[in-house]
Amino acid sequence: MCCTGKCARLVGLILLPTAFICMIANLLLFFPNGEQLENSQISLQAWLMGGFIGGGLFMLCPSCSAIRAGGKGCCGTGCCGNRCRMLNSVFSSAFGLLGALYCTSVSSAGLAIGPKCQLKNGQWDYPFENLGT
């Protein structure tokens, strides 16, 4: 049977690199094909930074908290220390949930609107926005 401390540490060690991957992936949206675009050519969803803020920064808190929960001496000892760790875990999980909701809502809006493309007239717009489903 697995110890909950080791399991929490494993979850934290998995969340940490995935948070950095989300941040890097969102930053790469600003430089497609390694080229720098003008501000008007980048979609609103890229500017909202769902991957950087929601999937990255908001996930760093629960991942670090889970890593610390797997270690020894997180925040006090005895009964008071356990309460403190449990409260910290609840708050960091709620923080991570908010980040996940933000990331999901920005990504869903991006999928619903579609990509920002250069049209035949040379303007940048969302050609699939008004197709309706």
C-alpha positions in Angstrom: 0.0 0.0 0.0 1.3 3.4 -0.9 1.9 6.1 1.7 -0.2 9.2 1.1 2.9 11.4 1.6 4.7 9.7 -1.2 1.6 9.8 -3.4 1.2 13.6 -2.7 4.9 14.1 -3.5 4.6 12.2 -6.8 1.5 14.2 -7.8 3.4 17.4 -7.0 6.4 16.3 -9.0 4.1 15.6 -12.0 2.2 18.8 -11.7 5.4 21.0 -11.6 6.8 20.2 -15.0 3.4 20.2 -16.6 2.8 23.7 -15.2 6.0 24.8 -16.9 5.0 23.1 -20.1 1.7 25.0 -20.1 3.5 28.3 -19.6 6.0 27.6 -22.4 3.3 26.4 -24.8 1.3 29.6 -24.2 4.3 31.8 -24.8 5.0 30.0 -28.0 1.6 31.1 -29.3 3.0 34.6 -29.6 5.8 33.4 -31.9 4.4 31.0 -34.5 7.1 29.5 -36.7 9.6 31.5 -34.7 8.4 34.8 -36.1 7.2 37.8 -34.2 3.7 38.9 -35.1 2.0 42.3 -34.7 -0.3 42.7 -31.7 -3.4 42.8 -34.0 -2.4 39.4 -35.5 -2.5 37.5 -32.2 -5.9 36.1 -31.0 -7.6 37.4 -27.9 -7.3 33.9 -26.3 -3.6 34.0 -26.6 -3.6 37.4 -24.9 -5.7 36.1 -22.1 -2.9 33.7 -21.4 -5.0 30.7 -20.2 -2.0 28.4 -20.3 0.4 30.8 -18.7 -1.8 32.0 -15.9 -4.3 29.2 -15.4 -2.3 26.2 -16.3 1.0 27.5 -15.2 1.1 30.1 -12.4 -2.1 28.8 -10.7 -0.8 25.3 -10.8 2.6 26.1 -9.2 1.0 26.6 -5.8 -0.7 23.2 -5.5 2.3 21.4 -7.0 4.7 23.0 -4.5 2.2 22.3 -1.7 1.9 18.7 -2.7 5.7 18.3 -2.9 6.1 19.8 0.6 3.3 17.6 1.9 5.3 14.6 0.9 8.3 15.8 2.8 8.8 16.0 6.5 8.2 19.0 8.7 5.9 21.0 6.4 4.4 23.4 8.9 4.6 22.5 12.5 4.4 19.2 14.4 1.7 17.2 16.1 -2.0 17.9 15.9 -1.6 21.6 15.1 0.8 20.8 12.3 -1.6 18.3 10.7 -4.4 21.0 10.8 -2.2 23.5 9.2 -1.1 21.1 6.5 -4.7 20.1 5.8 -5.8 23.8 5.6 -2.9 24.6 3.3 -3.8 21.6 1.1 -7.5 22.8 0.8 -6.5 26.3 -0.1 -3.9 25.3 -2.6 -6.3 22.8 -4.2 -8.9 25.5 -4.5 -6.3 27.8 -6.1 -5.4 25.1 -8.5 -9.1 24.5 -9.3 -9.6 28.3 -10.1 -6.6 28.1 -12.4 -8.0 25.0 -14.2 -11.4 26.7 -14.6 -9.7 29.8 -16.1 -7.6 27.8 -18.4 -10.6 25.6 -19.5 -12.8 28.6 -20.1 -10.2 30.5 -22.2 -9.5 27.4 -24.2 -13.1 26.6 -24.8 -13.7 30.2 -26.0 -10.8 29.8 -28.4 -12.2 26.5 -29.7 -15.7 28.1 -30.2 -14.4 31.2 -32.0 -11.7 29.5 -34.0 -8.3 30.7 -35.1 -7.4 34.2 -36.2 -6.4 34.0 -39.8 -5.3 36.4 -42.6 -8.2 36.8 -45.0 -7.9 37.3 -48.8 -8.3 41.1 -48.3 -5.2 41.1 -46.1 -7.1 41.7 -42.8 -6.7 39.4 -39.8 -10.1 38.1 -38.5 -11.9 35.1 -37.1 -13.4 33.5 -40.3 -15.1 30.6 -38.5 -16.7 32.7 -35.7 -20.2 33.1 -37.2 -20.6 29.6 -38.7 -22.8 28.5 -35.7 -23.3 25.0 -34.6 
